[in-house]
């Protein structure tokens, strides 16, 4: 397996430099591009095609959430890991709904960052331990309200939905369920049509609201 290709977007050059040096101490990780603001990020990601993108929540040019939405629409398999100094619930919920795979606070240790990179690269979700209580408070043990279309999904479609919402690619879902990639694509199309979804971000939101997320590979999955 080749190196994990990483892009860093942060408007502080010194922070980017330190982060790059720390990451590249790992033998299987390489920083392939960097950017200080939104438009530069879009251009460099198109060229470097990273596996994982580390995104600071405060960037010039446009909001980080708008940038994240554009990046994930153009690169749906990109593993987005958001870095922030804000330990606030609304940021966490917003980026998870957009389709980010990870969210961590900048005060975390370097080892936690490496763990987070590896998890999101594998298609899993990572939420900083300092913020995991928000997920527990909002999504675990809460009565689930039926959502339009949920009862139309077959058992297999719900299973596929869990994997997709947890960040798995079509190919990874196929491998996990021992079915073909084409079959996964068929299930995915059926899910989107039955529930009326238009993007991965909407699929994640749907899964969170119906209790399908966290799914396989997610925290406290139970699957």
N, C-alpha and C positions, 0 to 999 in steps of 0.2 A: 504494500500500500504506500502511495506517495505521501508527501508532506501535506499537512493541513494548511491551506492557503488563506491568509488573513488580511483583511483591510482594516485600517484604523481611521476613524473620523473624529477629530477633536481639535478645537481651535487653539489649544496650547501646545506649541511646538516642543517644549521641554517635556511635557507629559507624554506626547507621542513618542519622543525619542527614548524615554525611559521604558515605556511600555513595550516598544519594539525590541529593545535590548533584552528585557526580561523574557518575553515570549520566545525569542530566538535562541535562548538557552536550552529550550526543549528540542531534542533532536528531530522530532517529527512535525515541527511547526515553522512556518516562514511567513514574514510580513511581505506581501507582494505589492501593496500600495498604501498610500496615506492621503488624507485630505484635511483641510481646515474648515471648509464650509460646504454647503449643500450641492451647488452646481458642480463643483470640483469632484465631489463624491460620486455623483452620477456618471460623469465622464470617465473617471478612473476605474470604477467598478466594471463598466462596460469593457474596458481594455484588459484589466487584470483577472476578471472572472474569479473572485475569491470564493472559498467555501463558507467562511465565517466573516461577518462584518461587525466590528465593535463600534458602536455609535454613542457619542456623548449626547446627552439630552439637550444641552445648551449649545447650539451652533448658529453662526450667522448665516444670513441668506434666506432662510425660511424656518418654520417650526420643524423640530425633529420628527414629529408625528407625520407631517406632510411628506417629509423626505422618506420616512420609513414606508409609507403607503405607496409612494411612487417606485421605490426600489423593489418592494415585494411584488408589485404588479408586473414589473419588467423581469424580475428574477425570482420566480415563486419558490425555488428550492434553496434560496440563500438563507443561511442560518444567521439571523439577526440577534445580536446580544447587546442590549441597551445598558449603558453605564451612566450613573447619575449620582449626584450628591444629595438628591432629594429622597428621603425615606417617606414617601407619600403614596397613599393608596390609589389616588386617581391616575397618577402616572403609570403605575403598574397595570391597572385595568385597561387603560387606553392602549398601551403598546401590546399587551397580550391579545386584545381584540383585533388589532391591526395585523397580527400574525407573527409578531416577534417570538423567537423561541426562548429567549432568556432575558433576565432583568437583574442587575446587581448594583449595589451601592459602591461608590469609589473608595470607601473606607475599608472594603474587604481586603483580605490578604492576597498576595500574589498567587499562592497555591490555590485559593478559592477561584481566582480568575482562570487559571489553567484548567481546573476541574470543570468550570462552566463552559469553556471553549470546547473541551472534549465532549461534554454532554450534548451541547447544541449541534455539534458536528455530526454526532451519531443519530441525530433526529429526535433527541429527547428535549424536554423542557427543563429550564433551570431558573429557579426563583431564589434570590438571595435569602439565606436563612433569617436575616433580620426583617424580611418582609413576608415570609410565608404565612404568618398569622392572618394576614389580610385575606389570603385565599381560603384559609380554614373558616374564617368568620363569614365569608360571603358565599362559599360554594359547597362546603361540607356540612351535612346535617340539615341543610335548608330544604324545606318542602319544595319539590320541583313542580312548576306549573306546566301543563301540557302546552306544547308549541305547535302551531299550525304545520302540518306535514309530518310531525314526528311519528304519529301512529300509522302513517303510510309506509314507513321504512321497514324493510325486512330485517331479520336478525343479522344477516351478513352485511347489509348496508349500514346498520348501526355500528357494527364492528369496524368496518372500513372507515366510517366517519370518525371513530375514536382515534384510529391511527393517524389519519390525515390531520385532525385537530391537534394531535401531539407533535406534529412537525415532520412526520414520515413522508418521504417522496413516494410516488406511485410504485417505483421499483422496489423500495424497501417494504411497502405494504404487501406487494406480491410475494416477496421472499418470506415475510413473517407468516403469511396465511397460506403459503404453498399453493398459490394460484398464479395465473399469468398476469403480466402487466396490463394487457388488453382488458382482462376481466376487471381489474381494479379501475381502469379508466371508465368502463361501462357502469360499474357501481357508483363511481364518483359522479358521473353525468346524471345518473338516476337520482342520487341524493340531492344534487343541486336543483334539478327540475322539480322534484316532489316538494321540497321545502321552499323553493323560490330564492335560492342563494345565487350570488353573482361572483363571489371571490372567496379565497381561502380565509380572509379576515372574517367574513360573514359566517363561514363554516365554523371557525373557532368560537365566535360569539354564540352561535346556535348550540354548539356542543357544551359550552359553559352553562348556558341557560337551562339545558335539558338534563344536565348531570352526566353527559357522555365524556366530559373533560374534567379532570385529567384522565386520559386514557392510557393505553399501553405505553410504558416508558415514562409516564407522568408521575408526579409526586402523589403518594397516597392513592395510587390507582385502584388497587384491590382486584385488578384483572391479571 
